[in-house]
Amino acid sequence: MRNPIITFIVVTAFITVSVTDGLATAPISKCEASDKICREFETYSNAQQPEKIIAQYDPGQHYSDVSLYYIGDAYLQLASRDNITPEQEEGYYRKALEVKHYIAYMGLYFFYAQKDEDKALGFLREYVKTKPADTVPYVILGESELDKKHYDLADAYLREGKKVAHAHSPRVDWLLFQANYLMKNYPFAAEMFESAVTEGTFEKEIKNILADHRFDGIDKLPEFKRYQRMMKP
């Protein structure tokens, strides 16, 4: 498998649009009954034949939103294949973006993450401008800004990620605790600290902050006195 993370993106993107398909005996089409092109693309997508979708795609033609989804998803499926060059992989992500298949920004992030972190993060910044219902880019950006000591930016990204999340995340709350503590927003920091440690195991993380001079005296603050037993070195 070329990249398990990219494969996850492709599968997740498909599930997002067709989550009900697996619940019925026969797949329920997302296409209008009169949209023959969309239905053909859907057939190819269900058969995992993205190359047939791309072969029929004409950039000069008007397509329905669902058809554009299948075109973009086809490019992501091609990007996940083993027998392509890095240049082809990047090209497929960019082609997906041309049809506004914005989850391709995640593909470009992972494509560049190990070789050009700043460029990779730039793709995530573009992604979040599209307001995705996806917590991952917000958390990655939030953690990055936290590492850079841009606490206000970290807080903004992480709060947005928390808002769009479909489930409680102790990890996000832990990051929010750090960002808000370092901004001296102690009441909210304490709220996030409690939310994190009551839902997850953070023994190692607590030891790390106790060794970090930016958190000196945390156990003396009124908002954190109740956690003194947890903060013993």
LOROTI-143374 format. One line per field, with one value per residue (C-alpha): residue number from 1; residue in three letters; chain; x, y, z. Coordinates in Angstrom, 2 decimals, always signed. Example, Ala and Ser with C-alpha at 12.3 -4.5 7.8 and 13.67 -1.06 7.14 Angstrom:
BEGIN
k	1/2 $
r	ALA/SER $
c	A/A $
east	+12.30/+13.67 $
north	-4.50/-1.06 $
up	+7.80/+7.14 $
***
This chain:
BEGIN
k	1/2/3/4/5/6/7/8/9/10/11/12/13/14/15/16/17/18/19/20/21/22/23/24/25/26/27/28/29/30/31/32/33/34/35/36/37/38/39/40/41/42/43/44/45/46/47/48/49/50/51/52/53/54/55/56/57/58/59/60/61/62/63/64/65/66/67/68/69/70/71/72/73/74/75/76/77/78/79/80/81/82/83/84/85/86/87/88/89/90/91/92/93/94/95/96/97/98/99/100/101/102/103/104/105/106/107/108/109/110/111/112/113/114/115/116/117/118/119/120/121/122/123/124/125/126/127/128/129/130/131/132/133/134/135/136/137/138/139/140/141/142/143/144/145/146/147/148/149/150/151/152/153/154/155/156/157/158/159/160/161/162/163/164/165/166/167/168/169/170/171/172/173/174/175/176/177/178/179/180/181/182/183/184/185/186/187/188/189/190/191/192/193/194/195/196/197/198/199/200/201/202/203/204/205/206/207/208/209/210/211/212/213/214/215/216/217/218/219/220/221/222/223/224/225/226/227/228/229/230/231/232/233 $
r	MET/ARG/ASN/PRO/ILE/ILE/THR/PHE/ILE/VAL/VAL/THR/ALA/PHE/ILE/THR/VAL/SER/VAL/THR/ASP/GLY/LEU/ALA/THR/ALA/PRO/ILE/SER/LYS/CYS/GLU/ALA/SER/ASP/LYS/ILE/CYS/ARG/GLU/PHE/GLU/THR/TYR/SER/ASN/ALA/GLN/GLN/PRO/GLU/LYS/ILE/ILE/ALA/GLN/TYR/ASP/PRO/GLY/GLN/HIS/TYR/SER/ASP/VAL/SER/LEU/TYR/TYR/ILE/GLY/ASP/ALA/TYR/LEU/GLN/LEU/ALA/SER/ARG/ASP/ASN/ILE/THR/PRO/GLU/GLN/GLU/GLU/GLY/TYR/TYR/ARG/LYS/ALA/LEU/GLU/VAL/LYS/HIS/TYR/ILE/ALA/TYR/MET/GLY/LEU/TYR/PHE/PHE/TYR/ALA/GLN/LYS/ASP/GLU/ASP/LYS/ALA/LEU/GLY/PHE/LEU/ARG/GLU/TYR/VAL/LYS/THR/LYS/PRO/ALA/ASP/THR/VAL/PRO/TYR/VAL/ILE/LEU/GLY/GLU/SER/GLU/LEU/ASP/LYS/LYS/HIS/TYR/ASP/LEU/ALA/ASP/ALA/TYR/LEU/ARG/GLU/GLY/LYS/LYS/VAL/ALA/HIS/ALA/HIS/SER/PRO/ARG/VAL/ASP/TRP/LEU/LEU/PHE/GLN/ALA/ASN/TYR/LEU/MET/LYS/ASN/TYR/PRO/PHE/ALA/ALA/GLU/MET/PHE/GLU/SER/ALA/VAL/THR/GLU/GLY/THR/PHE/GLU/LYS/GLU/ILE/LYS/ASN/ILE/LEU/ALA/ASP/HIS/ARG/PHE/ASP/GLY/ILE/ASP/LYS/LEU/PRO/GLU/PHE/LYS/ARG/TYR/GLN/ARG/MET/MET/LYS/PRO $
c	A/A/A/A/A/A/A/A/A/A/A/A/A/A/A/A/A/A/A/A/A/A/A/A/A/A/A/A/A/A/A/A/A/A/A/A/A/A/A/A/A/A/A/A/A/A/A/A/A/A/A/A/A/A/A/A/A/A/A/A/A/A/A/A/A/A/A/A/A/A/A/A/A/A/A/A/A/A/A/A/A/A/A/A/A/A/A/A/A/A/A/A/A/A/A/A/A/A/A/A/A/A/A/A/A/A/A/A/A/A/A/A/A/A/A/A/A/A/A/A/A/A/A/A/A/A/A/A/A/A/A/A/A/A/A/A/A/A/A/A/A/A/A/A/A/A/A/A/A/A/A/A/A/A/A/A/A/A/A/A/A/A/A/A/A/A/A/A/A/A/A/A/A/A/A/A/A/A/A/A/A/A/A/A/A/A/A/A/A/A/A/A/A/A/A/A/A/A/A/A/A/A/A/A/A/A/A/A/A/A/A/A/A/A/A/A/A/A/A/A/A/A/A/A/A/A/A/A/A/A/A/A/A $
east	+0.00/+1.40/+0.39/-2.07/-2.98/-3.85/-5.86/-7.73/-8.50/-9.91/-12.04/-13.24/-14.15/-16.19/-17.97/-18.84/-20.94/-22.28/-22.62/-26.12/-25.19/-24.02/-27.25/-29.42/-29.56/-28.98/-26.87/-28.91/-27.80/-26.77/-27.38/-30.51/-32.45/-31.95/-28.19/-26.85/-23.23/-23.37/-24.86/-22.13/-19.44/-21.12/-21.03/-17.33/-16.65/-18.49/-16.47/-13.23/-12.45/-11.40/-9.43/-12.70/-14.14/-11.09/-11.06/-14.59/-14.05/-14.08/-12.98/-15.00/-18.25/-20.71/-21.24/-23.52/-22.05/-22.30/-20.55/-17.76/-17.49/-16.93/-14.37/-12.43/-12.64/-11.34/-8.23/-7.68/-8.03/-5.43/-3.12/-3.20/-1.90/+1.52/+2.61/+2.76/+5.56/+5.64/+5.01/+1.89/+0.67/+0.97/-0.64/-3.67/-4.19/-4.02/-6.45/-8.87/-8.64/-9.57/-13.02/-13.21/-12.57/-10.98/-10.04/-7.16/-5.45/-4.95/-3.24/-0.90/-0.20/+0.94/+2.78/+4.96/+4.96/+8.31/+10.15/+8.74/+6.74/+5.95/+4.57/+2.62/+1.03/+0.18/-2.07/-3.87/-4.41/-6.04/-8.12/-9.55/-10.60/-13.16/-14.68/-14.37/-16.33/-13.04/-11.19/-7.81/-6.47/-7.44/-5.66/-2.50/-2.40/-3.19/-0.40/+2.00/+1.20/+1.48/+4.99/+5.84/+4.52/+1.75/-0.74/-3.59/-3.50/-3.22/-6.26/-8.29/-7.51/-8.10/-11.41/-12.62/-11.47/-13.36/-16.46/-16.51/-15.54/-18.23/-16.84/-15.07/-11.28/-9.12/-6.12/-7.69/-8.68/-5.11/-3.75/-6.38/-5.36/-1.75/-2.55/-4.95/-2.70/+0.15/-2.19/-3.07/-6.68/-6.62/-10.35/-10.77/-7.37/-8.46/-11.72/-9.84/-7.32/-10.09/-11.87/-8.68/-7.44/-10.83/-11.27/-7.72/-4.35/-1.92/+0.70/+3.58/+2.19/+1.75/+5.37/+6.40/+4.61/+6.00/+9.48/+8.57/+9.36/+6.48/+4.18/+6.04/+3.63/+0.63/-0.27/-0.39/-3.02/-6.56/-7.93/-5.54/-5.24/-7.66/-5.16/-2.15/-1.94/-1.60/+1.13/+3.66/+7.00 $
north	+0.00/+3.37/+5.41/+4.19/+7.74/+8.70/+5.52/+6.52/+9.91/+8.26/+5.81/+8.48/+10.81/+8.08/+7.16/+10.82/+10.92/+7.36/+6.34/+4.99/+2.79/-0.08/-0.08/-1.06/-4.24/-2.21/+0.97/+4.15/+6.47/+9.99/+11.14/+12.68/+10.16/+12.29/+12.72/+9.88/+11.05/+11.11/+7.63/+6.34/+7.91/+6.39/+2.94/+3.27/+4.58/+1.67/-0.70/+1.08/+2.07/+5.73/+5.76/+5.34/+8.41/+10.50/+9.27/+10.66/+13.87/+17.01/+20.19/+22.28/+20.50/+21.41/+18.73/+18.36/+18.63/+14.86/+14.22/+16.58/+14.65/+11.41/+13.07/+14.43/+11.13/+9.36/+11.54/+10.66/+6.96/+7.28/+9.18/+6.23/+3.70/+2.11/+2.28/+6.05/+8.59/+11.30/+13.83/+11.97/+11.67/+15.41/+16.08/+13.98/+15.93/+19.20/+17.93/+17.00/+20.56/+21.88/+20.32/+21.67/+18.31/+20.08/+17.02/+16.73/+19.42/+16.71/+14.56/+17.42/+18.01/+14.42/+14.47/+17.39/+16.83/+15.02/+17.23/+20.76/+21.30/+24.95/+24.14/+21.21/+23.41/+25.95/+23.38/+22.85/+26.59/+26.58/+23.57/+25.16/+28.19/+25.86/+25.19/+21.38/+19.26/+17.61/+18.19/+16.84/+19.91/+22.22/+20.07/+19.74/+23.50/+24.17/+21.94/+23.51/+27.03/+25.87/+24.57/+27.95/+29.71/+31.40/+30.62/+32.78/+31.15/+27.71/+28.44/+29.62/+26.52/+24.13/+25.72/+25.40/+21.77/+21.11/+22.72/+20.54/+17.31/+14.65/+13.20/+14.40/+14.40/+14.44/+15.20/+18.38/+19.44/+18.88/+21.13/+23.76/+23.58/+24.36/+27.19/+28.88/+28.43/+30.08/+32.95/+33.20/+32.27/+30.11/+29.34/+27.89/+26.20/+24.45/+23.40/+21.84/+20.22/+18.52/+17.44/+15.88/+14.05/+12.63/+11.11/+9.99/+9.04/+11.96/+10.92/+11.43/+14.75/+16.03/+15.14/+17.04/+20.24/+20.04/+20.01/+23.01/+26.32/+28.01/+26.05/+26.83/+27.43/+25.87/+23.92/+27.16/+28.81/+28.73/+27.16/+24.21/+23.62/+20.70/+18.89/+19.26/+15.50/+14.94/+17.55/+16.08/+15.59 $
up	+0.00/-1.03/+2.01/+4.64/+5.61/+2.05/+1.68/+4.84/+3.27/+0.15/+2.12/+4.54/+1.70/+0.06/+3.28/+3.88/+0.72/+0.75/+4.37/+3.86/+0.92/+3.08/+5.05/+2.10/+0.04/-3.12/-3.09/-3.02/-5.78/-4.84/-8.39/-9.85/-11.94/-15.04/-14.49/-16.61/-16.41/-12.61/-12.49/-14.79/-12.62/-9.57/-11.14/-11.89/-8.38/-6.76/-8.94/-7.93/-11.51/-11.10/-14.35/-16.28/-14.58/-15.41/-19.00/-19.47/-17.53/-19.69/-17.82/-20.26/-19.46/-16.71/-14.04/-11.06/-7.57/-7.05/-10.37/-9.30/-6.05/-7.95/-10.22/-7.24/-5.42/-8.54/-8.47/-4.80/-5.55/-8.29/-5.92/-3.48/-5.99/-5.66/-9.28/-9.68/-9.35/-6.67/-9.44/-10.51/-6.94/-6.34/-9.71/-8.83/-5.60/-7.48/-10.11/-7.33/-6.04/-9.48/-9.01/-5.44/-3.79/-0.86/+1.17/-1.33/+0.75/+3.38/+0.76/-0.13/+3.56/+4.09/+0.76/+1.93/+5.71/+5.83/+3.35/+3.70/+6.87/+6.19/+2.75/+4.17/+6.84/+4.16/+2.52/+5.82/+6.17/+2.76/+3.75/+6.90/+4.84/+3.25/+6.71/+6.63/+9.08/+9.97/+13.23/+12.01/+10.15/+13.00/+15.57/+13.47/+12.93/+16.59/+17.82/+15.33/+16.54/+20.15/+19.44/+17.88/+21.01/+19.04/+21.77/+20.52/+17.08/+18.65/+20.80/+17.78/+15.70/+18.57/+19.57/+15.98/+15.92/+19.13/+17.65/+14.52/+16.30/+16.47/+19.70/+22.82/+22.45/+25.59/+23.38/+22.01/+25.52/+26.72/+23.98/+24.79/+28.45/+27.53/+25.14/+27.56/+30.57/+28.70/+27.76/+31.46/+30.78/+33.89/+34.40/+30.91/+31.13/+34.33/+32.70/+29.79/+32.14/+34.08/+30.91/+29.57/+32.65/+33.59/+30.12/+29.36/+30.79/+30.90/+33.45/+31.03/+29.81/+33.38/+34.14/+31.03/+32.01/+35.55/+33.99/+31.82/+33.55/+31.75/+34.07/+37.30/+40.16/+38.45/+41.59/+43.59/+41.41/+42.86/+39.69/+39.94/+43.70/+43.52/+41.28/+43.62/+44.20/+40.46/+40.20/+42.60/+40.78 $
***
